[in-house]
Amino acid sequence: MLQPNQKITALYCRLSRDDNLEGDSNSIQNQKLILQKYADENGFQNTRFYVDDGYSGANFNRPAFEQMMDDMSNGDIAVIITKDLSRLGRNQLHTGLYIEEIFPSNDVRYIAVNDNVDTKYENSNELMPFKNLFNEWHVRDCSRKVRNVVNAKAQRGIRVGTRAPYGYRKGATKDSPLLVDEEAAAVVKRIFAMCAGGMGPAQIAKQLKKECIYSPSMYAYTKFGTSHSGLNAERPYNWTGDMVADMLQNMVYLGHTVNLRYSTKSYKDKKRCERPKSEWLIFENTHEELVDQETWDIVQEVRSHKRRRTNMDEQNMFSGLVYCADCGKPMVLHRAHTMKPEQNHFTCRTYKKDGAEVCSAHYIREVALKEIVLETIRRATEFARSDPERFAAYIQQKQSTEVAKEIRGLERELSTMRKRDGELDVVFKRMYEDSALGRVSNEQFRLLSEAYSKEKAQLAEAIPATEERLEKLRSSMANAKNFIAKARKFTDMTELTPELLRTFVAKIIVYEKEVKYSKHAPQKIHICFRDFNLNETDDMLLCGETTEKADSTIALPA
């Protein structure tokens, strides 16, 4: 603690972004001149400036103010002087608390020069509560006006973010479309490729750190001179899993502008909260994309499945892809230190959880499944490359039949549900009439009402879900052209990699062996490709796994 004659006279200056718009009168330089002049003319010595430039007065989470409070708590400050009350804060409650309780309890004198407030003289504080109230109203009013302007721009599709996302740079004007920053864009594309290939956000972050690639905040600082709270110059390669995960779900990389994704609770609390997705404003194709739709879809599917790393520090490349043909549940991969790699195997999750009475094991070894899937992809892509026109015609013919059949079934189901929904409306009307006329008791009405309300709620969920499924089926024509393009890209298929698997395969359905627990009995595997899906009988019949490579025949025309 300093001696009384050595204590600090704190000259506190604050300027928010909104205050800066009002001209030079509130500038930091102008505040310093006023405060130093006042201190000199009134005999205040040992002055020290505490400056918060760019911080709102709606709260007191400001670095210089917090440092001043620490010095005050240590007994090093005798007087605090500000240009006016609004420089101390625009929160009526907290500003009054500091002036009337916290400062006096620490034997600190407070002076607001232009408002003639000096806590040494009681009569100077009479109008202070009204001035603090007006200061708070001012920040509330400014916040409302800014919010209205931002919302208006957001509604028009103008990007309202203050910084360009990593991978982009700002255009010539404030409202110009984003431009690609080639250096960072290459990293973004690689991040998506790594995820599509099976790596999780934490793994990707670890790899970027290892390669000494600047984190987004450090990159923006070194290239554009911009900085924000996330900047840590001592850890320039500080990539995190959360950072990567946020990038992987940011639709800006699809070329879309997403406005109003985040909001703040109030003008006093600036902490960002994510809005429900239904409230986002999405404007498509507003700038150049860094990621194509197919890669985006693969990444979102990969991210939708929890891909846990095992104690052996390995990941299951089939995570979220392999399903039981009978119960429809995912298959579980079994690994152990005591097992040889060729002993790793999948079994049905229901079998593992509930036993053989509910579902059978559907056992298949991982190495056999890899060989089967690789061989299937290889044969299908060879056919697509060698005779693309014939391949496209065959796939279109087969899938059209299957899709049409499923559409007809869903249309019948949807018609039945809509009819029942209408019948329930009539039933409810009659029930209310019967209740009003005394034809049914209150208890009967309650029981019937609960039952019908439950059925109505179930239909309210089922009808939109069925409509959505129908819409997807109607718009999902077999994309043989896309498959052929990928087949030409992947020509050297010596092993099944996560990237190869996720590029071609959407789902794998494992059937039980014709003879359970037999090592040599035939076992059917149905592989659903991303660009088309055939009926099992049109797809392939895979013979049971043996110690040798599994044999398979594909029901594609010879």
C-alpha positions in Angstrom: 0.0 0.0 0.0 1.3 3.5 -0.9 1.7 6.2 1.7 -1.1 8.8 1.7 1.0 11.4 -0.1 2.0 8.9 -2.7 -1.4 7.5 -3.6 -2.6 7.6 -7.2 -5.0 10.1 -8.7 -6.7 7.8 -11.3 -7.8 9.6 -14.5 -10.2 7.1 -16.1 -11.1 7.4 -19.8 -13.5 5.3 -21.7 -14.8 5.3 -25.3 -17.2 2.9 -26.9 -17.6 2.4 -30.7 -21.0 4.2 -30.4 -19.4 7.1 -28.6 -16.8 7.4 -31.3 -19.6 8.2 -33.8 -20.5 11.4 -31.9 -17.4 13.3 -32.9 -14.2 14.4 -31.2 -15.7 15.6 -28.0 -15.6 12.2 -26.4 -12.3 11.1 -27.9 -9.7 9.5 -25.7 -7.3 12.3 -26.5 -9.9 15.0 -25.5 -10.7 13.2 -22.3 -7.1 13.0 -21.3 -6.6 16.8 -21.9 -9.7 17.6 -19.8 -8.7 15.3 -16.9 -5.0 16.3 -16.8 -5.9 20.0 -16.9 -8.5 19.6 -14.1 -6.0 17.6 -12.0 -3.2 20.2 -12.5 -5.5 23.2 -11.7 -6.9 21.5 -8.6 -3.6 20.2 -7.1 -4.1 16.5 -7.7 -0.7 14.8 -7.9 0.7 11.4 -8.9 -1.8 11.1 -11.8 -2.2 7.9 -13.8 -4.4 7.2 -16.8 -6.6 4.1 -17.0 -7.9 3.9 -20.6 -10.6 1.6 -22.0 -10.9 2.3 -25.8 -13.7 0.5 -27.6 -15.6 -0.8 -24.5 -19.3 -0.3 -23.8 -20.5 1.5 -20.6 -23.4 -0.9 -20.3 -21.2 -3.3 -18.2 -18.0 -3.1 -16.2 -16.0 -5.9 -17.8 -13.3 -3.7 -19.0 -9.5 -4.4 -18.6 -8.4 -0.9 -17.5 -11.3 -0.5 -15.2 -10.7 -3.9 -13.6 -7.0 -2.9 -13.2 -8.1 0.4 -11.5 -10.3 -1.6 -9.1 -7.5 -3.9 -8.3 -5.3 -0.9 -7.5 -8.1 0.6 -5.4 -8.5 -2.7 -3.4 -4.8 -2.6 -2.7 -5.2 0.8 -1.2 -3.2 2.6 -3.9 -5.8 5.0 -5.2 -7.1 8.2 -3.4 -9.1 9.8 -6.1 -10.9 8.7 -9.4 -11.7 11.4 -11.9 -13.8 11.0 -15.1 -14.9 13.6 -17.7 -18.5 12.9 -16.9 -20.7 10.2 -15.3 -21.3 8.3 -18.6 -17.5 7.7 -18.9 -17.6 5.7 -15.6 -20.6 3.7 -16.9 -24.1 3.8 -18.4 -25.6 1.2 -16.2 -27.7 3.1 -13.6 -27.7 0.5 -10.9 -24.0 -0.5 -11.1 -22.7 3.1 -11.6 -24.7 4.3 -8.5 -23.3 1.3 -6.6 -19.7 2.2 -7.3 -20.2 5.9 -6.5 -22.3 5.6 -3.4 -20.9 2.4 -1.8 -17.8 0.8 -3.3 -15.7 4.0 -3.7 -16.6 5.3 -0.2 -15.9 2.0 1.4 -12.4 2.1 0.0 -11.9 5.7 1.0 -11.8 6.8 -2.6 -13.1 10.3 -3.7 -14.9 10.3 -7.1 -15.2 13.4 -9.4 -17.1 13.7 -12.7 -15.8 17.0 -14.1 -18.5 18.1 -16.5 -21.4 16.8 -14.3 -20.2 18.7 -11.2 -20.2 15.6 -9.1 -17.7 15.3 -6.3 -18.4 12.8 -3.5 -16.5 15.0 -1.1 -19.4 17.4 -1.1 -22.9 15.8 -0.5 -24.9 18.6 -2.2 -23.1 17.9 -5.5 -24.7 14.5 -5.8 -28.4 15.4 -5.8 -29.0 15.2 -9.5 -26.6 12.2 -10.0 -29.3 9.5 -10.0 -31.3 11.3 -12.7 -28.1 11.7 -14.8 -27.3 8.0 -14.4 -30.8 7.1 -15.5 -30.5 9.2 -18.6 -27.1 7.7 -19.4 -28.6 4.2 -19.2 -31.5 5.3 -21.4 -29.0 6.6 -23.9 -27.2 3.2 -24.3 -30.5 1.4 -24.4 -31.8 3.7 -27.2 -28.5 3.4 -29.1 -28.7 -0.4 -28.8 -32.2 -0.5 -30.1 -31.3 1.7 -33.1 -28.2 -0.4 -33.9 -30.3 -3.6 -33.7 -32.9 -2.2 -36.0 -30.2 -1.3 -38.6 -28.6 -4.7 -38.3 -31.9 -6.5 -38.7 -32.8 -4.5 -41.7 -29.5 -5.3 -43.4 -29.8 -8.9 -42.4 -33.3 -9.1 -44.0 -31.9 -7.8 -47.3 -29.2 -10.5 -47.4 -26.3 -8.2 -46.5 -23.7 -9.9 -44.4 -23.7 -8.3 -40.9 -20.6 -9.9 -39.5 -17.8 -7.5 -38.5 -14.9 -9.8 -39.5 -14.4 -11.9 -42.6 -14.5 -15.7 -41.8 -11.2 -17.6 -42.1 -10.6 -18.4 -45.7 -12.1 -15.1 -46.9 -11.3 -11.4 -46.9 -13.5 -8.4 -47.1 -14.5 -6.8 -50.3 -13.8 -3.2 -51.4 -16.8 -1.8 -49.5 -18.5 -2.7 -46.3 -21.4 -4.4 -48.1 -19.4 -6.1 -50.9 -19.4 -9.9 -51.2 -16.7 -11.8 -49.5 -13.6 -12.5 -51.5 -11.5 -15.7 -51.3 -8.2 -15.5 -49.4 -6.3 -18.2 -51.3 -3.8 -19.0 -48.6 -6.3 -19.6 -45.8 -8.8 -21.1 -48.3 -6.4 -23.9 -49.0 -6.4 -24.7 -45.3 -10.2 -24.6 -45.1 -10.5 -27.1 -48.0 -8.0 -29.4 -46.4 -9.8 -29.3 -43.1 -13.0 -30.4 -44.8 -11.1 -33.1 -46.8 -9.5 -34.4 -43.6 -12.9 -34.6 -41.9 -14.5 -36.3 -45.0 -11.6 -38.8 -44.8 -12.5 -39.8 -41.2 -10.6 -37.4 -39.0 -12.4 -35.7 -36.1 -12.0 -32.0 -35.1 -9.5 -32.7 -32.3 -7.3 -34.8 -34.6 -7.4 -32.1 -37.3 -6.5 -29.4 -34.8 -3.6 -31.5 -33.6 -2.3 -32.0 -37.1 -2.5 -28.3 -37.9 -0.6 -27.5 -34.7 2.0 -30.1 -35.7 2.5 -28.4 -39.1 2.8 -25.0 -37.4 -0.2 -23.4 -39.3 -1.3 -20.1 -37.8 -4.6 -20.2 -36.0 -7.4 -18.0 -37.6 -6.9 -15.2 -35.1 -3.1 -15.2 -35.5 -3.4 -15.4 -39.3 -5.8 -12.4 -39.4 -3.4 -10.4 -37.2 -0.2 -11.2 -39.3 -1.8 -10.7 -42.7 -4.5 -8.1 -42.2 -3.5 -6.4 -38.9 -6.8 -7.2 -37.3 -7.0 -8.5 -33.7 -9.7 -9.7 -31.3 -10.1 -11.3 -27.9 -9.1 -14.8 -29.2 -5.6 -13.6 -30.2 -2.7 -15.2 -28.3 0.6 -14.2 -29.8 2.4 -16.6 -27.4 0.6 -19.6 -28.9 0.3 -18.7 -32.7 -0.7 -22.3 -33.7 -3.4 -22.7 -31.1 -6.0 -24.6 -33.1 -8.7 -26.3 -31.0 -11.2 -29.0 -31.7 -14.1 -26.6 -31.0 -12.6 -24.1 -33.5 -12.4 -26.8 -36.2 -15.9 -28.1 -35.4 -17.4 -24.6 -35.7 -15.8 -24.3 -39.2 -17.1 -27.6 -40.3 -20.7 -26.5 -39.7 -20.4 -23.0 -41.0 -22.4 -22.7 -44.2 -20.4 -19.6 -45.3 -18.0 -22.1 -46.9 -20.8 -23.3 -49.1 -21.0 -19.8 -50.5 -24.1 -18.9 -48.4 -24.6 -15.9 -46.1 -26.1 -16.8 -42.8 -27.5 -13.8 -40.8 -29.0 -13.6 -37.3 -27.4 -16.9 -36.3 -26.4 -15.4 -32.9 -27.9 -12.8 -30.6 -27.2 -11.2 -27.3 -29.5 -11.4 -24.2 -29.6 -7.6 -23.7 -27.7 -4.4 -24.3 -26.0 -5.0 -20.9 -25.0 -8.6 -21.6 -23.0 -8.9 -24.8 -22.4 -12.7 -24.5 -23.4 -14.4 -27.8 -26.1 -17.0 -27.8 -26.9 -19.2 -30.8 -30.5 -18.8 -32.0 -32.6 -21.8 -33.1 -31.8 -22.8 -36.7 -35.4 -21.9 -37.7 -34.7 -18.3 -37.0 -31.5 -18.0 -39.1 -31.7 -16.0 -42.3 -29.9 -18.0 -45.1 -29.1 -16.5 -48.5 -27.6 -18.9 -50.9 -24.8 -18.4 -53.4 -23.8 -14.9 -52.3 -20.0 -15.4 -52.7 -17.6 -18.0 -54.0 -17.8 -21.4 -52.3 -14.7 -23.1 -50.8 -16.5 -26.5 -50.3 -18.8 -28.3 -52.8 -22.2 -29.6 -51.7 -21.1 -33.2 -51.9 -18.1 -32.7 -49.6 -20.3 -30.7 -47.2 -22.9 -33.5 -47.1 -20.3 -36.1 -46.4 -18.8 -34.0 -43.6 -22.2 -33.4 -42.0 -23.0 -37.1 -42.1 -19.6 -38.0 -40.6 -20.1 -35.3 -37.8 -23.6 -36.6 -37.0 -22.1 -39.9 -35.7 -20.1 -39.9 -32.5 -16.8 -41.3 -33.6 -15.1 -42.2 -30.3 -11.4 -43.0 -30.2 -10.6 -46.3 -28.5 -8.0 -46.9 -25.8 -5.9 -48.2 -28.7 -6.0 -44.7 -30.2 -7.9 -45.9 -33.3 -11.1 -44.9 -34.9 -13.7 -47.0 -36.6 -13.8 -45.9 -40.2 -17.2 -47.6 -40.6 -18.8 -45.5 -37.7 -22.4 -44.7 -38.5 -22.4 -46.8 -41.7 -22.9 -50.4 -40.7 -26.5 -51.6 -39.8 -28.2 -54.8 -38.8 -30.6 -56.0 -41.6 -33.2 -57.4 -39.1 -33.5 -54.8 -36.3 -32.1 -51.8 -38.1 -29.7 -50.9 -35.3 -26.1 -49.9 -35.8 -23.4 -52.6 -35.7 -20.8 -52.4 -33.0 -17.1 -52.9 -33.7 -15.2 -55.0 -31.1 -11.5 -54.4 -30.6 -9.1 -55.4 -27.9 -5.3 -55.4 -27.2 -5.5 -59.2 -26.8 -7.0 -59.6 -30.3 -5.1 -59.7 -33.5 -6.3 -57.1 -36.1 -7.9 -59.9 -38.2 -10.0 -60.8 -35.2 -11.7 -57.4 -34.9 -15.4 -57.9 -35.7 -18.8 -56.3 -35.8 -22.0 -57.6 -34.0 -25.5 -56.2 -33.8 -26.0 -53.6 -31.0 -29.3 -55.1 -30.1 -27.7 -58.6 -29.8 -25.0 -57.1 -27.6 -27.5 -55.2 -25.4 -30.5 -57.5 -25.2 -29.2 -60.9 -26.2 -30.0 -63.6 -28.8 -33.7 -63.7 -27.9 -34.2 -60.2 -29.5 -31.8 -60.3 -32.4 -28.9 -62.5 -33.6 -25.2 -61.5 -33.7 -24.9 -60.9 -37.5 -21.2 -61.4 -36.9 -18.7 -60.2 -39.5 -15.0 -59.6 -39.3 -13.7 -56.1 -39.9 -11.0 -57.2 -42.3 -13.6 -59.2 -44.4 -16.0 -56.3 -44.5 -13.2 -54.0 -45.7 -12.3 -56.5 -48.5 -15.9 -56.9 -49.5 -16.6 -53.1 -49.6 -13.4 -52.4 -51.5 -14.0 -55.1 -54.1 -17.6 -53.8 -54.5 -16.5 -50.2 -55.1 -13.8 -51.4 -57.4 -16.1 -53.4 -59.6 -18.8 -50.7 -59.7 -16.3 -48.0 -60.6 -14.6 -50.2 -63.3 -18.0 -50.7 -64.9 -18.7 -46.9 -64.7 -15.4 -46.1 -66.3 -15.4 -48.7 -69.0 -19.0 -48.1 -70.3 -20.5 -45.0 -68.7 -23.5 -44.8 -71.0 -24.6 -48.3 -70.3 -23.9 -47.9 -66.6 -26.0 -44.8 -66.3 -28.9 -46.4 -68.2 -28.8 -49.5 -66.0 -28.7 -47.5 -62.7 -31.5 -45.2 -63.8 -33.7 -48.1 -64.8 -33.2 -50.1 -61.6 -33.5 -47.2 -59.2 -36.5 -45.6 -60.9 -38.4 -48.8 -60.3 -37.5 -49.0 -56.6 -38.1 -45.3 -55.9 -41.5 -45.4 -57.7 -42.5 -48.4 -55.5 -41.5 -46.6 -52.3 -43.2 -43.4 -53.3 -46.5 -45.2 -54.0 -46.3 -46.8 -50.5 -45.6 -43.5 -48.8 -48.4 -41.7 -50.7 -50.9 -44.3 -49.6 -49.6 -44.0 -46.0 -49.8 -40.2 -46.1 -53.3 -40.3 -47.5 -54.5 -42.5 -44.7 -52.9 -40.3 -42.1 -54.4 -37.1 -43.5 -57.8 -38.8 -43.7 -57.6 -39.8 -40.1 -56.4 -36.3 -39.1 -59.5 -34.9 -40.6 -61.7 -37.5 -38.9 -60.3 -36.5 -35.5 -61.3 -32.9 -36.1 -64.9 -34.0 -36.6 -64.7 -36.3 -33.6 -63.4 -33.5 -31.4 -66.3 -31.2 -32.6 -68.9 -33.9 -31.8 -67.3 -34.6 -28.4 -67.6 -31.0 -27.4 -71.2 -30.9 -28.5 -72.0 -34.1 -26.6 -70.3 -32.7 -23.5 -72.1 -29.4 -23.7 -75.5 -31.2 -24.1 -74.8 -33.6 -21.2 -74.7 -36.7 -23.4 -71.3 -37.8 -22.0 -70.0 -37.3 -18.4 -67.0 -35.1 -17.7 -64.9 -38.2 -16.9 -65.8 -39.8 -20.2 -65.0 -36.6 -22.0 -61.6 -36.3 -20.3 -60.6 -39.9 -21.1 -61.7 -39.7 -24.7 -60.1 -36.2 -25.1 -56.7 -37.5 -23.8 -56.7 -40.5 -26.1 -57.7 -38.5 -29.2 -55.3 -35.7 -28.3 -52.4 -38.1 -28.1 -53.3 -39.6 -31.5 -53.6 -36.1 -33.0 -50.2 -35.2 -31.6 -48.6 -38.3 -33.1 -50.1 -37.5 -36.5 -48.9 -33.9 -36.3 -45.3 -35.4 -36.1 -45.8 -38.2 -38.6 -47.4 -36.3 -41.4 -44.6 -33.7 -41.9 -41.9 -36.4 -41.6 -43.6 -38.5 -44.3 -44.1 -35.4 -46.5 -40.4 -34.6 -46.1 -39.4 -38.2 -47.0 -41.6 -38.1 -50.1 -40.1 -34.8 -51.2 -36.6 -36.2 -50.9 -37.5 -39.4 -52.9 -39.2 -37.4 -55.6 -36.1 -35.1 -56.0 -33.6 -37.9 -55.6 -32.9 -39.2 -59.1 -30.0 -41.5 -59.5 -26.9 -39.4 -60.0 -25.0 -41.8 -62.2 -23.1 -38.8 -63.8 -21.7 -37.9 -60.4 -20.7 -41.5 -59.6 -18.9 -41.7 -63.0 -17.0 -38.5 -62.3 -15.8 -39.9 -58.9 -15.0 -43.3 -60.5 -12.6 -41.5 -62.9 -11.0 -39.6 -60.0 -10.4 -42.7 -57.9 -8.6 -45.2 -60.1 -5.9 -46.6 -57.8 -7.9 -48.5 -55.2 -5.3 -50.7 -53.4 -6.8 -50.3 -50.0 -10.1 -49.0 -48.4 -9.4 -45.6 -46.9 -11.9 -43.4 -44.9 -12.0 -40.9 -47.8 -12.7 -43.6 -50.4 -15.4 -45.2 -48.1 -17.2 -41.9 -47.4 -17.0 -40.7 -51.0 -18.9 -43.7 -52.4 -20.8 -45.5 -49.6 -23.8 -44.1 -47.7 -24.9 -47.2 -45.7 -23.9 -50.9 -45.3 -26.6 -53.5 -44.3 -25.4 -56.8 -42.9 -27.6 -59.9 -43.0 -27.4 -62.9 -40.8 -25.6 -65.9 -42.3 -27.8 -68.6 -43.9 -26.3 -71.0 -41.3 -25.7 -69.1 -38.0 -22.2 -69.3 -36.5 -20.8 -71.1 -39.6 -17.5 -69.8 -40.9 -18.3 -70.7 -44.5 -22.0 -70.1 -44.8 -23.0 -67.4 -47.4 -23.7 -64.0 -45.8 -25.4 -61.2 -47.8 -24.2 -57.6 -47.5 -26.2 -54.8 -49.1 -24.2 -51.7 -49.9 -26.0 -48.4 -50.5 -24.0 -46.0 -52.7 -24.2 -42.3 -52.2 -25.4 -41.6 -55.7 -27.8 -44.6 -56.1 -29.3 -47.4 -54.2 -30.4 -50.7 -55.6 -32.6 -53.5 -54.3 -30.6 -56.2 -52.5 -31.4 -58.7 -55.3 -30.1 -56.2 -57.9 -27.1 -55.3 -55.9 -24.8 -58.1 -54.9 -24.6 -61.4 -53.1 -21.5 -61.8 -51.0 -20.3 -65.3 -49.9 -19.5 -65.9 -46.3 -16.2 -64.8 -44.9 -13.3 -67.2 -44.8 -9.6 -66.8 -44.0 -9.2 -66.0 -47.7 -10.6 -63.0 -49.5 -14.4 -63.1 -49.6 -15.8 -63.9 -53.0 -18.5 -61.7 -54.3 -20.7 -61.5 -57.4 -22.3 -58.2 -58.4 -25.7 -58.3 -60.2 -24.7 -55.7 -62.7 -24.9 -56.6 -66.4 -21.9 -58.3 -67.8 
